[in-house]
Each structure stands twice: as C-alpha cells, then as structure tokens.
Amino acid sequence: MIAETGLGALWLAAGLAALQFLLMIIALRSGADVRRPMRSIAVVQGVLTLIAFAMLLLVFARSDMSVALVFENSNSMKPFIYKVAGAWGNHEGSMLMWVTILAVAGAFVALLAHRTSERTTVAALGAQAVLALGFYAFLLIASNPFARLWPAPMDGQGLNPLLQDPGLAFHPPTLYLGYVGLSVAFSFAVGALFTGEVDSRLARAMRPWVLGAWILLTLGITAGSYWAYYELGWGGYWFWDPVENASLMPWLAATALLHSINVLAARGALKAWTMMLAVVAFSMSMVGTFLVRSGILTSVHAFAIDPQRGTFLLALLAIYVGAAFILFAVRAPFLKEGAPFELVSRESGLVINNLILSVILGVVFVGTLYPLLVEAVTGEKLSVGAPYFDAVAGPLALLLAVLVGIGPLIAWRRERRPVFKPLAIPALLGATALAISIILDPGMRILPRLGFTIAAYLAAAAILPLVGRNPLRAPLATWGMVIAHFGIAVALAGMAANAAFSSERLAIARPGDILNVGPWEVQLADVTPTAGKNWTAIEAELRASRGDGIIMLAPQSRFYSDPPTETSESAIRTCWNGQLYTVIGKQDVSGAWQLRLWWKPFVTLIWAGGALIAIGGALALLGRLWRLVWRRRPTPEEWRRERYA
Amino acid sequence: MSRAFRFAPIGVLLLIIAALVWRLATPKDNNVHSTMVGKPVPAFDLPSIVPNKPALSSADVATGQPHLVNIFASWCVPCITEVKVLKALQGRGVHIDGIAVRDRPADLADFLARNGDPYERIGSDSQSDVQISLGSSGVPESFIVDGKGVIRFQQIGAIEASDVPMILSKLEQAR
C-alpha cells in the first residue's frame, strides 16, 4: 500500500497543478482575485509531493523488493543510511526529488509572496504550476518510481559502490535544491514579463530565492568536487566533465543574476538583462538535468541512456525555455529602463561583472556542447578538456577576481572620489606575493603565479568595505559580501598552490620499500586483506614521515559483491599545510603493488574557499530575510494600496 | 534594445535543441574509426617475436595480393575466439599477417600453440606504435590491405564466423 499511496499522491498533485494553471488563465483574463485559492492549491500540492517522497523513502528503508526501483537499486545487506540515500541515487527517485522540491518551493512562494502585485504573483504561481505539470507528466508517464514487480524478488541488485558514500546523501539533494530554487526566479521573471511589472519590488521578492539557490549550488559544487577528489582516487578536484560543467553553468548564471538583481533592487535599472539572466539560470539547470538524466554525453555521471526519457525531457526543456525566450523577445521592448548611471559607478562595475561571468558561461557552454555540435555537422569525434577550459576561462576568471576587489568600493550612480587610493595596500601585498613566487620558484607557470598574486591582493581588497566604518554596524549583507569575496581569494590561493607545488609519485612497491613524495618519506609496511559489511578489500599499511613522527595511512582497494565492482578508497592525511593523498592499485605479476602518492600543499584551501563563499551567501540571505520579515513589513496602508491597485 | 539581442537566444536554443535531437535520434557509435582507410599503410618494420615466424614490415603487406592484417595479443580474450575464424579464412586462401601488441614471446608461443596459428608473419609492436599509426584503438582489429599497400577496410572488434562472407567480399574487392 505504501507505494500506491505515493503514486496516488503524485497523481493528485498533478491534478492540482493543472487546476492552478487554469486558475491563472481565468484570473489574468477576467481579473478575478484568485490568490487565496491558488495559494491553498500550491500548498496542498507541495504537501502531496512530500507525502509521495516520504513513501519512496519508506519503501527503500523497508527494503521492499516488490517495488522495481528498490530491487534495481538496493540490497538488504546495505548499511541503513545508504538504503535511504539509495532512494535518490537513481533516475526515478532523483526525478521525484526534483519535482518534490519544485512543488514545495511553489508552496513557499504562495505563502511568502506579498511583495509583488497580485497579477505578477498569480502569473508566477501559474508559471510554477506549468513547470511542475511537465515534470509530473514525466514521472507518471515515463519514470514511475513506484512500479511493482510480481513476483517479488528475494533480494535487490544493490547500489553502485561509488555512490555508497556519505557524499551521496548530501551532494545530489543540495544541487537539486539549488537547481530548483532557480525555478522560482524563472517563474517570477516569466510572471513579471507577462504583466510588465519588472521593478525593484520584484527584485526584492526574487532576491532571497536567487541567493538561497546560489548558496546551495555553491555548496553542492564544492562538496561534489571534494567527493570526486577523494572517492575517484585521481587526485584532482575538477575535471571539466560535462556534468560538472552542467552544475557550473547554472552557478555562473546565478552568480551574475545575484549581482544584477541588486542593481534592479537598488536602482531599478538593468531590467531586461536581469529577466534574461533569471530565465537563463533556470534554463541551465534544466540543461544540466537533461544532460545527466538522458546520459547523452560521455561522462562519469552518465547513468543510463534511455532515448524515450531523453526525448521527453528535451521536449519539456524546449517548451519551457522556448516559451520564456519568446515571451522575453516580445515583452522586453516594453520595459522602461530605470535610473541612469554614469560610467564610473557601482552599476557599471556590476555590468562588467555580469559581462565577464556571461562570457565565462559562454566559454563553458560552448566547450561542453562543441563536441556534440561538431559530430552532428561533420561526423568527426573530438573531446574538449582541461587545456581549453583552463586556457580560456582561467584568465577571464583571474581578471574578474581583480575587479572583485574594486567593484564594492565604488558608489552607486556616480563616483567622484579616487577609487584606486584605498587599493594601495592590497596592490602592495599582491606585488609582494609575485616577488616571493619569482624568488622561490622562477620556473612557475604563468596562471599559478598570477593566481598567487591576485589571491594575495584580493584577500586584502575584499575586506576594504569594512574598513573605515564600525564593522559591527555594517549590514549583514555587507559582511556576507566581504566573506564571500574573501573566500574567492582563499579558493584561488588553493588552486594556485595545487597547480604549482603538487608532487606526484607513481611506483611499484613491495612491503618494506620506501618512496619519496614532496617532503615525505612513505614506507609500504604491509598489505593485508580486510572486510566490511558488504565488501572485502586489500589494505595497505603506509608509514609516512617528514621528520616529525610517523603517521599511518591505510588506502584500500575494495571489492563490492552486489553489484560486483572494484573501487579504490584513497587514504588522505590533512596537515595544516596540505594533504598527503595515497591510493593503492593492482598487484603486478611479480607480487609488487602499484602505489600512487601525492603531496598537495594547501589544496584544502580550495574547498575552504568554497565554504566561505557559501557562508558569505548565507549571511547575506539572513540579513535580507531579517529585513524582509522584521524591519520592512508593509504597513496596512501599503498593503491595501497594493491589493486594490 | 536591439531586435538581434532579443531574438538571438531563441536562435541559440533552436541550434542546441537540433543538435540534441540529432544525438538522441542517432545511435551513439563509440568506435574510433581510422582515418587511414583509403591511404597507404604507413611505413613500419617490426621485429619477429616467436621463433620460425618471420617478422613483419610494411613492404610485406604490399605484395600484389590483398592481405588481412590482424592486430591482436595473447592477453586479449576475444582474440582467442577470433583465431578460429581466422583459421577458416586461412583455409580459403587468405593471406593473414599479425601485429602482436605489447606481447611477450613465451605468452605468444603458448597462445598460438593452444588456439592455432593462422599467421604468415607476426611483428612485435611492443609499444603500440604501429597500432596507433594505423589508427587502431584496441584489440582485436583487422585491416584489409590491397596489393598496392593501400588500406581498404577496417574491422573493429573480433571477426565473427558470420562476418566471413563480408570479409571475403572485401578481400575480393581489394584484389
């Protein structure tokens, strides 16, 4: 009955979404006030999808093998947390999660949106309903997560061991929350383009959603990067894999949107551009979902190739994005641009920020889809990898990092003071870092060297907005910005250190052998078999030392039984100044073992920087919400005027 | 705002959708096809690897008769089944030469003794150099070379019994 309850809830939710859409059409044609029924419908819809998702968790937790999805992706021997996480470690479950987040976000929009006018709110809720409707149809027609098997099998086939990791419990949900959070910005943009009410009220209503989605995308990408780093055993933190790019593209668009929306909120300018970005950001989320779920690009993330599902998702994408683009093309000319600004102003700075981010987005987009386009036209196969992305996106990102230090110092509308004066100390720090890098390592490549220089400069420049005022009285949003920008400097320093100073050692070793990597001496002491709940393994005992005591590391090569798979479990030792990363591979015919060792100075700064960026975002969000809820509640007078406008 | 800016996104979207539709409609071909088909065999001179079996150079495959050049290895499992089909082809008068990739003499001798030996010559390609210059990305693969030494056909993967008529007709065309 559990599975049937879930399926029933899903059908009901789909029906309500259709009703919500219908109400929007009626309201926009007749002018009737349908906000209250629409709100109720949106909330019930959110609750129903939550019920459906809870039912899916329940059948996975109970290992109910009569449900096809559980049989295919779970196994009764699996640790409990992976049984539950297995619910979204597959196509149908993850799509149900997608829809659940979409519907719950819609419910919160319905509950919280009283900043925008009635017509815009209704149009946005209608747009959200249309989005949800398409994905309900996808689930119910092409990807039913609750399909039963008869007779029920004795036990399941298990979950891909790479996914049996705490990372799985958090990485996909975080990214999905981010992806789908952008759907709200999309719906607001579509609604506002429809009614023509693109103004600072709309920007303030959209901003917390964009900010929230952006924080989660930042966390999702950072966590995914660390997960790939330690789980795949390649020692890299970013591979420019198509699906990684699919998560980076919405992030880039959301980052641009996050900045341009401030211009719209504060100055009422950049209207059309901001609406375009809102549409593009969620479009990129859908492209990402499509690329992952259709499996059409070759990638470590490509789970399954299923033309029917791919076609369905592609049709949804074409309809939604196409309709939004057409709406934009038709309505954008009617948007009146807001307050003008001068060449040297905060607005101009943010426009430059947006331009650079958009170009990087274009670079990643072209690089990701170029092989596909070329093969479609000429039939030639090629792949685009790190050399292209590093060479093209790298310098742009560095340029942007330089400007990040300057932008926040410029005043809105026009700047009369000399902007560069406060930057003397940061510039001096950058020059010092450059000098040190030249003295210490004259042969360093150009990108890491610039990376160090700019990281040192930006670390100081990022703090400047708090200098010369009482930091405790600065708004939380300013603190958030400062911390996020500082996080960029930290991550940049980590990337530069990793690129410039990493040492790698690949060797064939026998027990007793000693290998050198960076400042470390690593001895392969022993290799022994070991076992866990659903795996057996070969475990190396490594003794590593750099003159101050011995530390032990135990990398494993694991063999999972259901399904039969080999994985390598790296062993990583984090020190204050870097990570020692070790992997054990295969045994060769003579009985010696493959060992891979890396010493990666300050590599952890990459993820620490990512976390700081997310924390900065969270502070800004807190600040905005605080003002939204406590300080700036509309007075009854404003409320009435808005309602009967 | 200019019309171009407003309508450009729709154009980009249509382009991308077209490419994605094409990808969904066309079955994905993960084989790497050699660009050397239609061109002369690149010059090579591989040493012998097992006793009593002559070495192989590019001159040996351009003898006026079509040759089947088989890229294989003793460590390659599909090659074991393919050898039986190659024996059948040899029985029909086909000249078969082998390029043994990253192999060891003792292993290869064992492989031939156990599974049969359809090869007139075998060259040892210890670093895969010749394999790569032919545009082959794996084992087993076979190339049909005509009498003038021009590559006429590439077979990716093992030649199965059902492929024999096709291979024979390709050899006939290369005559």
Interface residues (C-beta under 8 A of the other chain):
Chain A: A272 M276 V280 V287 F290 S294 I296 I305 P307 G310 T311 L314 L317 A318 V321 G322 F325 I326 F328 A329 A332 P333 L369 L372 L373 E375 A376 K381
Chain B: M1 R6 F7 P9 I10 L13 L15 I16 I17 A18 A19 L20 V21 W22 R23 L24 A25 K28 V32
